[in-house]
Amino acid sequence: MKITDRFLAYAAAFEQAFASDDWSVVAPHFTEDAVYETPGGPPFGGRHAGRAALLANFKQVLDAFDRRFASRQLEVLAGPEEREGAAWVKWRVTYTLAGAPDLRIEGEELAFFRGDQICRLEDRIPAAEGERTMAYMAAHGARLAGG
């Protein structure tokens, strides 16, 4: 199976887990020592090592951010294709919130595989996206569910 096909299987499992909050469907897509990293500073930067840690991070971020919006729509803008020995995709996620403009965040993701599993996942989100997101949260964050 091509790495782009393996990436698509992971992405489908991630969206299934987002809908169900059952992260057991995502776990088999990662090696036990997998690393998830988003280079850069707040609000997106971070590094999580080990399958359990990165799955816990996914859940925490989705609960603390994504699920607080009225809706979340993920779009693939380009890819997946093989780049840098990894599956690469350019994405955009759009969040909606009553009484506020939509928040759109764009980035790129690289998934490096060892065998059939992801051993390193990297999201590259430009600093300007983080700055825009922080400004949006300052202006509209109080409207978020649970805020």
Secondary structure in CASP SS format (residue, H / E / C, confidence):
PFRMAT SS
TARGET T0000
AUTHOR 0000-0000-0000
METHOD secondary structure of the structure
MODEL  1
M C 1.00
K C 1.00
I H 1.00
T H 1.00
D H 1.00
R H 1.00
F H 1.00
L H 1.00
A H 1.00
Y H 1.00
A H 1.00
A H 1.00
A H 1.00
F H 1.00
E H 1.00
Q H 1.00
A H 1.00
F H 1.00
A H 1.00
S H 1.00
D C 1.00
D C 1.00
W H 1.00
S H 1.00
V H 1.00
V C 1.00
A H 1.00
P H 1.00
H H 1.00
F E 1.00
T E 1.00
E E 1.00
D E 1.00
A E 1.00
V E 1.00
Y E 1.00
E E 1.00
T E 1.00
P C 1.00
G C 1.00
G C 1.00
P C 1.00
P C 1.00
F C 1.00
G C 1.00
G E 1.00
R E 1.00
H E 1.00
A E 1.00
G C 1.00
R H 1.00
A H 1.00
A H 1.00
L H 1.00
L H 1.00
A H 1.00
N H 1.00
F H 1.00
K H 1.00
Q H 1.00
V H 1.00
L H 1.00
D H 1.00
A H 1.00
F C 1.00
D H 1.00
R H 1.00
R H 1.00
F C 1.00
A C 1.00
S E 1.00
R E 1.00
Q E 1.00
L E 1.00
E E 1.00
V E 1.00
L E 1.00
A E 1.00
G E 1.00
P E 1.00
E E 1.00
E E 1.00
R E 1.00
E C 1.00
G C 1.00
A E 1.00
A E 1.00
W E 1.00
V E 1.00
K E 1.00
W E 1.00
R E 1.00
V E 1.00
T E 1.00
Y E 1.00
T E 1.00
L C 1.00
A C 1.00
G C 1.00
A C 1.00
P C 1.00
D C 1.00
L E 1.00
R E 1.00
I E 1.00
E E 1.00
G E 1.00
E E 1.00
E E 1.00
L E 1.00
A E 1.00
F E 1.00
F E 1.00
R E 1.00
G C 1.00
D C 1.00
Q E 1.00
I E 1.00
C E 1.00
R E 1.00
L E 1.00
E E 1.00
D E 1.00
R E 1.00
I C 1.00
P C 1.00
A H 1.00
A H 1.00
E H 1.00
G H 1.00
E H 1.00
R H 1.00
T H 1.00
M H 1.00
A H 1.00
Y H 1.00
M H 1.00
A H 1.00
A H 1.00
H H 1.00
G H 1.00
A H 1.00
R H 1.00
L C 1.00
A C 1.00
G C 1.00
G C 1.00
END
